[in-house]
Amino acid sequence: MYKIKLSESSKTILSEYSENQKPNESCALLFGKDNIVQELFLAENIEKSQVNFTISNKQLIEGYRMAEEKKMEVIGIFHSHPDSEAYPSNTDKKFMQSNPVVWVIYSGINKNFRAYILESDIIEIPIE
């Protein structure tokens, strides 16, 4: 069974970051091991969009290099939906195919976190 462990302090950081990025989506890489998030890499949404996010290649490379230096892996991708539910959009589904890690989404409406993986379909997994 897939799951991801995200501490309350990480949730606080991600929710505050998301609220501060409104009206645009926020994004981050989640570093860790064994489905346990150990560190956050807050990234810039270069699209400055309310409905999409893109992390620059420069920041992606920096993030993966930092994870490797810390003997961790990028185990997840985080982003917010400022004005909608925490469920993957069609655009998210497309990018989940090329980034097969856990996707954690924060809803700016009801302030909750939900996590998903893509197998043959979108599967919601528990956040512990």
N, C-alpha and C positions, 0 to 999 in steps of 0.2 A: 504494500500500500504506500503510495506516495504521500508525503506530507512535507511541510516546511516549518521550521521553528524560528519564530520572529519575536524577539523580546519586547516587553512593554516599552522599554526605553527607545528601541529602534522604531516602534510604531509611533511614539511621540515625535521623534525627530522627523520621520517621513510625513506625518500628518501636518506638523507645523510648517515644514518645507512646502508641502502641497498648498496649504492655505496661503502662504506668502507668495506663491507663484501665480495665484489666480489673477486674471481669468484664464490663464494658460495652463495646459497640462504640465505637470512636473515629471521628472524621470530620474532614475538612479540605477546603479548596478549593485547587486547584493553579493558580497563576498562571504565565503565560508567553506565548510566541509560537511559531508554527511547530512545534507539538508538542514544544517543549522547555520543561520545567518550570524556571522561574527562581526562584520563590518559593513558600513554603507559607503558608497561612492556616489555622492550627489552630483548629478550631471545637469548641464544646461540643455533645455529644449531649444535647439537652434531654429525650429519652425515658428516659435512664439505663437502657437496655435491653441485654441480652446478644444480642438477635437483630434489633434494628432501630435506626435512627438518624434523627434529625431535627435539622437545623440551624435555629435560630430565624430568623424573617424579619428581625429586627434584625441578626443576624450576617451573613445573606446579603447584605443591603443594604450593610452595612459592607464586606464582602469585595469585592463588585462595585465599590464606590466606590474602595476602595484599589487594586484592579487598574487601574481607569481612570486614577487619579492617577499610577500608575507606568508608564502607557502599555503595559499588558499586558492580557491577556484571561484569563478563567477558562477554562482549557483542559481541566480535569479535576476530577472529584470523587473523593475518597479516603475509604475507610472500612475498618474491620477486621472480620474474623469471628473473634472470640476463641476459639471452640471448634469451628470447622469449616474446610473447605477454602476457598481464595480463588476461589470461583465464585459468580456472581450468584444470589441467592435469587429466589423469585417476587416478593417485595416490591421487590427491587432492579430486576428487569426492568420492573415497573410504573413506577417512578420514572425509569428510563433513557429511557422514552418521552417524558417531559416535560423531561428534562435531557439533550439529545443531545450530550454531550461524552464524553471518555474516562473510564471508571470504573476506578479502580485499587483493588484489594482486597488486603489483607494478611491472611494466615492466621496466627492465634495458635498453631496446632498445629505446622505445619512451617516457620513463619517466612519464607514466600516471598511475593513480590509478583506479581500477575498483573493484566493490563489488558484491558478489554473495551469494545467499542462495540456499539450496537444498530442493526442495519439491519432487514432483515426477520426476522432471528434474531440471537442473541447471537454475536458474533465475537470470539475472543481475538486480541489484537494484541501484537506484541513490545514489551518494555521494554528500551531501550538504556541 
